[in-house]
């Protein structure tokens, strides 16, 4: 199973929506709730590939996926399950 990480704000509707999809799929993930923590937000931006400061920002096996719309886009295209089923060791 893939290593999934998600940066969120606790009241962000897009964050809640992204987590709902991951929960429906039975995905275990690490959540970083960064409410008001600018240092944590800066770390998130450095990890990402597009410089976005918006949340959520989602990473699968250290690959930047993007936000909630990007996650749902992968699901619509039938590509999300393959990413979620990758072994993180194979990715390094």
C-alpha positions in Angstrom: 0.0 0.0 0.0 1.2 3.5 -0.8 2.4 6.1 1.7 -0.2 8.8 1.6 0.2 12.2 3.2 -2.2 15.1 3.2 -1.7 18.7 4.5 -5.0 20.1 5.7 -6.8 22.9 7.7 -9.3 21.4 10.1 -12.3 23.3 8.7 -11.4 23.3 5.0 -14.2 21.8 3.0 -11.9 20.7 0.2 -9.7 19.0 2.8 -12.7 17.2 4.2 -13.8 16.1 0.8 -10.3 14.7 -0.1 -10.2 12.8 3.2 -13.7 11.4 2.5 -12.5 9.9 -0.7 -9.5 8.4 0.9 -11.6 7.1 3.8 -14.1 5.5 1.4 -11.2 3.7 -0.3 -10.0 2.5 3.1 -6.7 4.3 2.6 -4.5 4.9 5.7 -2.9 8.3 5.5 -0.8 10.7 7.5 -2.6 14.0 8.0 -0.7 17.2 8.8 -3.2 19.8 10.2 -1.4 23.1 9.6 -4.1 25.5 10.9 -2.2 28.8 11.2 1.2 27.2 11.2 3.1 29.2 8.5 6.3 27.2 9.1 4.5 23.9 8.3 2.8 25.6 5.3 6.2 26.6 4.0 7.4 23.0 4.3 4.4 21.9 2.4 5.1 24.4 -0.4 8.7 23.3 -0.7 7.6 19.6 -1.0 5.0 20.5 -3.7 5.8 20.9 -7.4 3.6 23.9 -8.2 4.3 26.4 -5.3 0.7 26.4 -4.2 0.0 27.4 -0.6 -3.6 26.2 -0.7 -4.8 23.1 1.2 -5.2 20.3 0.9 -2.0 19.2 -0.7 -1.7 15.5 -1.2 1.4 13.3 -1.7 1.4 9.7 -2.6 4.8 8.0 -2.2 6.4 11.4 -1.9 4.9 12.4 -5.3 2.9 15.6 -5.3 -0.6 14.9 -6.5 -2.0 18.3 -5.9 -5.3 19.2 -4.2 -8.8 17.8 -3.8 -9.8 18.4 -7.4 -6.6 16.7 -8.6 -7.3 13.7 -6.4 -10.9 13.4 -7.6 -9.6 13.8 -11.2 -7.3 10.8 -10.8 -10.3 8.9 -9.4 -12.5 9.8 -12.5 -9.7 8.8 -14.9 -9.3 5.4 -13.1 -5.7 6.2 -12.1 -6.0 6.7 -8.4 -6.3 3.0 -7.4 -3.0 2.2 -9.2 -1.2 4.9 -7.3 -2.7 3.9 -4.0 -1.7 0.3 -4.5 2.0 1.0 -5.3 4.5 -0.2 -2.8 6.5 2.8 -1.6 9.7 0.7 -1.6 9.4 0.2 -5.4 9.1 3.9 -5.9 12.5 4.8 -4.4 
